[in-house]
Amino acid sequence: MPTKAPLTRLPADLEELQAWERALDEGLSLGMKLGDQLSMYHPEETDKNERWRASIRALPILDASPLHSDILLLRRGHHVLVFLMHLYIHSAPPPPEPTPHIIPACIAVPLVHISSQLGITPILTYADNVLWNWHIPKGHALELPTEGRIRSHTLFSGTLDEEHFYLTSARIELRGVTALGLMRSTLDELFVGDATAVRRISSYLTRLASVIDELTEILMAVREACDPAVFYHQVRPWFRGATSDNRGWVFEGVDAETAAKVSALSGPSAGQSSLIHALDVFLGVDHERGEGRGAEPTFLTKMEQFMPRHHRLFLQYLRKPHRHLREFVLSTHAAYSAHIINDRGMPWYASSSTGMAPRASLWQTAAVGESGVKAVTELQAAYDASVAALKRFRDGHIKIATLYIVNQARKPFVMQPQPLETVVVQPQADPELTTEAIKGTGGTSLVPFLKECRDNTIRAMVHPPSPPPGTGR
């Protein structure tokens, strides 16, 4: 989460680029309906959508190079253009026969250019919805964002439900700053690697478990002001990317290689948050084992292309082999086991299976005497507590996904009360729709994927809990 508020508008001195801002203002103020729901409304809604879409096609291709001087300008440019693009695509009525969505060159060309400068994909991302979509209302003396102070400024539906959905993620990011600080302190102590470091790491991990539980509380609080039906039918459809659309997307005016890449892009997803990725990497949660994909990258790895460049670089740094917390904890576990077996007081060195060679001072302390055994036991318990907290976060995510997506996909769409003459038809959902068939905006089979992530998290524990009888795990 950036500490400096994103721009809510491109500066007035960039006169030409104000055309983008005006187009977005108009599109949002019109309250346009989703194209695949237009049949439920009066025909004038279709006319309204098409007039706005025609005004977009009439825009010139503008030079985005004036935004190069400031990353805040580039982020705002990306934010405006991807909201314009998703409004344009998803406000179109379905054609009699499926034909590709054509993104006009006036959007496609500058969007691809800006995305290249930022090192991010030319599509709506988590960063656009959350990280670059907040401001602090006037009247607050402090400029730093806090959980209770920020508001969202761009909403497809104009509903408070949509804003609360974005702010829930933003609040998780803000609370996650504390988690990142604890991770950094832990990595510093791993570098030292002595007995004092073990005690400090245990303390940091105990606190980290509490912070992750706070993230879960924030996540579950999305239910307080975001109605599941409103989210599923009025908000979420605007997020759909090219992979969720059987019509395909074509970017006018861009080279063939770029156009091919765009056709494989999904919409925004919580999987694009670098915070949860960082917790996984830090705690050693392995999402590649047991998936049977060989060298194919995992879904979570694919999500990194949708992150801001410096978020990807941070995750790459965490993955460097010089300091791995889980290997460190497993090494202490092995040292503790060796002490129980022979109790000879000899310094223990990690086996080649862990790839670590701990300092003798640590292992002499850890393997000899009651205080050393206690320190090692506390380290293992603190590590497992953090992993268990991350597992609880994923349990919460599964519950939210089930409530907001799976359950809604199986229900008929009931529109908000409106004049009887404007209602034409109520589409019925498929009650037989399987959980596996329901996709997330990132393109995965949603609940099975989330459960797999949860199970991978459990496997990271030193002492995983025994599975309930009959679960097969």
Buried (B, 14 or more C-beta within 10 A) or exposed (E): BBEEBBBEEBBEEBEEBBEBBEBBEBBBEBEBBBBBBBBBBBEEBBEBBBEBBEEBEEBEBBEBEBBEEEBBBBBBBBBBBBBBBBBBBBBBBEEEEEEEBBBBBBBBBBBBBBBEBBBBBBBBBBBBBBBBBBBBEEEEEEEEBEEEBBEBBBBBBEBBBBBBBBBBBBBBBBBBEBBBBBBEBBBBBBEBBBBBBBBBBBBBBBBBBBBBBBBBEBBBBBBEBBBBBBBBBBBBBBBBBBBBBEBBBBBBBBEEEBBEBBBEBBBBBBBBBBBBBBBBBBBBBBBEEEEEEEEEEBBBEBBBBBBBEEBBEBBEEBEEEEBBBBBBBBBBBBBBEBBEEEEEEEBBBBEEEBEBEBBEEBBBBBBBBEEBBEBBBBBBBBBBBBBBBBBBBBBBBBBBBBBBBBBBBBBEBEBEEEEEEEEEEEEEBEEEEEBEEBBBBBBBBBBEBBBBBBBBBBBBBBEBEEEEEEEEE
